[in-house]
Amino acid sequence: MLKRGERHICVVTDCLPAPSETFIRAHIENLPARVTLIHGWRSMVADRMVLSLPERLLQKALRIITASDLGRESTTAYMKAFRKHRPEAVLAEYGTTGVLTMEACRRLAIPLIVHFHGYDASEHRVLKEHAETYPILFAEAAAIIAVSRTMQRKLVSLGAPPEKVNYNPYGVDCERFGGASPARAAPVFLAVGRFVEKKAPQITLMAFAQVWRLDSSVRLRMIGDGPLLDECRALAKELAIEDAV
């Protein structure tokens, strides 16, 4: 196994990983390599912009003159960062980030690995927006990672070469969760996640309500926050399970 530091890669994200994006944090912290994180829609390494103020002003002027978008600036920034840090490969977190980095990787002949995570391979708006760029990405990428068999099939159906798409589901370090004794534990279900539409906490409540009707001793503990929190509290009351949640 490689020792951390024997290889160097750049991990690219569109923003600093959110607390809930534990999978991306795990890549940054635990990959067997020296990792440089490049983040932000205007690329940063640590807390410093990759492009200096004069460079950003020049890019703005070029955008005005050529009536172009931010693509030129993004590519320029990535190329500057990659030249400085000299990675052996680039890992783009999310397919949409892969689209932004592929031109810089192509020009510098750096292998690009694109890790799809969810919405980037399933949301209709995203797929429509990248109907032309995803096929280019699939051709340019050295490897593509899918976290489920369904996603793997979806990416292939969108034109990704099957031999490039690697199935690699998220893993959990079970040693960090030792000491539990389920056989002797109280009947408590735990749900951890943001109270947002794509996490569908309402479905968790409705499913738990069916279990509670069979055994009123069970309890549900939900950990998280978000815009659907009040709606879920109201739903728990409507389902008559507010004292069990």
Secondary structure, DSSP 4 states (H G I P E B T S, - for coil): -PPTTSSEEEEEESSSPPTT-HHHHHHHHHSSSEEEEEETTTTEETTEESS-HHHHHHHHHHHHHHT--THHHHHHHHHHHHHHH--SEEEEESHHHHHHHHHHHHHHT--EEEE--SGGGT-HHHHHHTTTHHHHHHHH-SEEEESSHHHHHHHHHTT--GGGEEE------GGGGTT--TTTS-SEEEEES-SSGGG-HHHHHHHHHHHHHH-TT-EEEEE--STTHHHHHHHHHHTT-TTT-
